Amino acid sequence: MTPARAEAALKTEGFGVISWIDIQQTLKSKIDVDFRPYTILGACNPTLAHEALQLEDKVGLMLPCNVIVQQSGSDEVEVAAIDPVASMQAISNPELVKAASTVREKLARAIDRLRQSEI
């Protein structure tokens, strides 16, 4: 499982990756430490982001949805995503929480698809 495969899985649910942070490479180049393969993908579904921004103008502080792809064992890779519903609880707006539920479902389907090696 690679960050590129995670990006492809996200695409099946309408997400684009708007940021790609290679933590391993960044830590090596900035502070000269070795770290396991660890990538943060900033995933954004433009339609859902637009909807959320119309519901709450400060929601941009919580965008994009971060998805991590990290080496968790000798040959194991973990993929995990932020829970947008939990994030949106910081804002008192029931419509926003409802929209976040849709995002959570799409992220979960993308990760499940990746785990089942459909990508």
N, C-alpha and C positions, 0 to 999 in steps of 0.2 A: 504494500500500500504506500503510495507516494502522495505528496501534496498535489501533483498534477492530476492524479486519479480523484482526489478529494474535490478538486476544482471542477472536474468533469461531472462528478455526482451532484454537486451543487447546481451546476448548469441545468440539469434535468428538472430542477424545481424552480427555475427562473432566476437563480442567483448568478450574479457576476462577481468575480473576485477583483476588488478595486485596490486592495493592498496585499502585499506578499512580503512577510518579514521572516527572514532566515535568521533565527536567534543564534544558532550555532556559529554562523559566519560573522554575525554582528559582534558577538562576545569575543570571538577570536581577534577580529580586527580592532576593536575598541579597547579591550582590556587584556588581550593575550591569554585568555583562558580557553581550555578545551571544554566543550559541552556536547551532550548527545544531540543528534538530529532533532530539531524542534522548529516547526514553522507555524507562524500565525497567519491565517488567511482572513482578510477582511471581506466578508461576503455581504452583498447587497442585492436585494430584489427591488429593482427600481419602482415597480408598480406599488408594492407594499410600502416602500420607504416614502413615496409620494403621499400615499394615503395617511401614513402615520404623521408626516409633517403637516398635513392639513388639520389633523386632530390636535396636534400639540407642537408648537413651534420650537420648543426646547428639546424635543426628542432627538435632534441631531447630535446631542451630547452622547447619546448611547448608540450611535451608528458608526460604522457598520457592525454587523454581527460577527464576532470573532469565532473562528473555528481553528482548533489546533490539531496539528499532525505531529506526533512525537514518538521517538523511539522509547518504548517503555520496558523493554527486556532485550535479551540478546538478539532475538529475531521477531519480536513483537512490536507492532506499531499501534498506537492508540489515536483515535480520532474523536474529538469531543467539541461540542459547541456550547456557547453561552445559552442560557435559558432566557429568551426575550421576555417571557411573562414575568419572571422574577425581577428582571431589570426594570420593567415598566411599572412595577409596584411602587417605585420611588415617586411616580407621578400620579396624582389623584385624578384619573380620567378613565372611567370604566370602558369607554369606547376604544381607548388605546390598548387596554389589557385584552380586549376582544381581538383587536387586530394583531396583537403580539401572539395570541394563541395560534393564529393562522401561520405566522412565521415559524413558531415552534414546531408545528406539524410538518411544515415543508423541510425544515432543517433535519428533523428526525427521519423523515422519509429518505432524504439524500444520504444521510449517514447509514441508515439501514441498508440501502441499496449498495453502498460501498462495501459494507461488511459482508453482504451476501455475494460480493464479487460480480455484480451485474454491470459494473463499470470497468 
